[in-house]
Amino acid sequence: MSRIIAGAAGGSPLVSVPGDGTRPTTDRVKEALFSRLESMNMLAGTRVLDLYAGSGSLGVESASRGAKSVELVEFNDKAAAVCQRNAELVNKTVGSKVVTVQRSRVETFLARVADAGVDQWDLVFMDPPYPLTETELSLVLDLLAPRLSPYAVVVVERSSRTPEPTWPAGLDRFAEKKYGETRLWFAEPSGQ
């Protein structure tokens, strides 16, 4: 069972998506990831976007640790319903509607916010499904790059057997870390 590790809602169990269509981030990877993000001062007061959210565990963990706002984007009906339940749990604990859920395809969501001139994000999690091709991932990164704040961090989680994402102009990888079958890539806007 997945849980929120730390912060206001630390220890709270999370609802999981039924079936095998999603692969939750393990507690070990989540602990290491959030330890790194906290050391970079990337949680308190930040605007977070969790793309391909699954259960929303990374986004709600961010909210529990002090993020200003979190948007969970998930297209699958069952997963979006789980995101909503986990969002409600954290929102109730922190006493504010910090986490919102967008039931949408990631590409559609990013195109819509670009047209609306939505503010920029400080921290973005991307844990796309394994069948997503590298070309599709590159398209999403290209749509995302202009929506980032100047000191943003993008974290892409993939199988350790997949190649490094193709970073679009304006986004540079600054680190990567492997945890068993999981690899995390960290990127930031160019010139940081």
N, C-alpha and C positions, 0 to 999 in steps of 0.2 A: 504494500500500500504506500502510495506517495504521500508526502506531507510537506507542509511549509516548515522550513528548517529554522529560520530565525526571524526576529523582528516582532512587531505587535501581535501577529497571528502565529508566531513560532510554535511548532508542535501540533498545529491543527491538521487533521487528516484531510486530504483532497479526494474528491470524487474522481475516479478513473474512467476513461472512455472504454465502453464494452467492446470486446472483439480484439482482433489483432491488426486493425487498420492504422493504429498509431503506435509509436514506440516512445514511451515516456523517458525523459532524461533521468538517469539514475541519480540517487541521492549523492553518491560519491562525486559524480561529475558536477552536479548542481552545487555542492559545497565548495568544490575547487573553483568553479566559475564565479560564484558570488564572493568568495574570499578575494579573488583577483579584482573584481569590480569594486568592492569596497576599498581596497588598497589604492585604487585609481580615483576614488571619490566620485563614482559613477552611479550612485543610487539615490541619495537624499536629494529631494527636490527636482528630480529629473522627469522628463517626459519620455515614456517608454512605449515601444511598439513591439508586439509579439506576433510575428507573422507565422502562419501555419501553426497556430497556437496549440492544437491538440486539446489537452485538458486545461491549458492556460497556466501550467505550473510555474514557468519562468516569469511570466508577467505578474502573477499574484504574489510570488516570492518578492519581486521588486516592490510591489505595493506594501507588503508587510514590512519591508526594510526602509520605507520612507519616500518612495517615488511620488512625485506630485500628481501624475496621471499615467494611466496604463490603458492601452487599447489592445484587445485580443482580437485577432482577425482569423476566422476559421470558416471554411465553406461547408464542411460535412455537418449535416443536421445533428447527429448524435453528439459529435464533439462540441459543436457550438452550444448545445444544451448543457453539457458538462462544464464548459467555460462559464456559462451564466451562473450555474450553481456555485462554482468556486469563486467567481467574482463577488457574488452576494455574501458569501462567508467572510471574505476579506473586507469588503465594504462595511459590513456590520461591525466587524472587530475594530476597524480604524475609525468608525463613526462618520464616514464620508464616502460619497460615490467617486472613489478614485479609479476603479476599474470599470471599463465598459467593454461590451462585446459587439463586434461587427461580424454578422454572418454574410460573408462575401468571399469571392475568389480574390486572392492577393493582388493579382494584376488589375482587376476591376477596382478594388479599393484604392490602390495607389494612383491609378488614373483619375479617379473621382476626387481624391484629396488634392491632386495637382491642379485640377480645374478649379477647385474651390479656393485655392491659395491658403490651405491649412498651414498652421504653424509647423515648425520643424521639430524633429525628434532628437533626443540626446542619446538614447540607448535603444538599439534594435536587436531583437532576437529572431533568427531565422532557423527553423528546424524543419526543412521541407521533407515531404515523403520521399522515400528512396526512389520511386519511379520517376520523380521529377528529373528531367534531363539537364545536363550542364548548360545547354542553350537556353532552356526555360529559366534556370537559375540566374544566368547572366542578364536576361531581360528584366527580371525582377530587381536585381541589383542596380541596373541602369535606371529603372523607374524610381528607385529609392534614393539614389545618390543626391539629387537636388533637393530632397526633403529633409536633409540632415542639418543639425546645428553645426557650427564651425568646429566644436570639440567633441563631436559625437563618436560613439563606438558602436560598430556593427559586429555581432557575434553570429557566425554561421556554424551550425552543428550538422555534421554529415557522418556517414560511415567512414571509417579509417581507410577503406578500400577505394573511395571515390577520389578523383583528382581535386586539386585546389580549385576553388571557383575562379572564373575569369573575372577579374575586377574591372569595372568600367572606369573611364576617365573620371578623375575626381575622387577616387576611392582607392586607398593603398592598404595592403595587408601590413600589419606591424608585428604580429605574433601568431603562433599556432601551438596547439598542445594536443597530444594524443592520450586518450584514456581507454585502453583496451580496444574495443570495436568502434569507439567514438572519437572523432577528431573535431576540435574547435578551431576556427579561424577567426582572428580579430582584425578588423579593418577600421580605418578612420579617414575623414576627408583629407585629400591631398594637401600638403603644406603644413601639417600639424607637427 
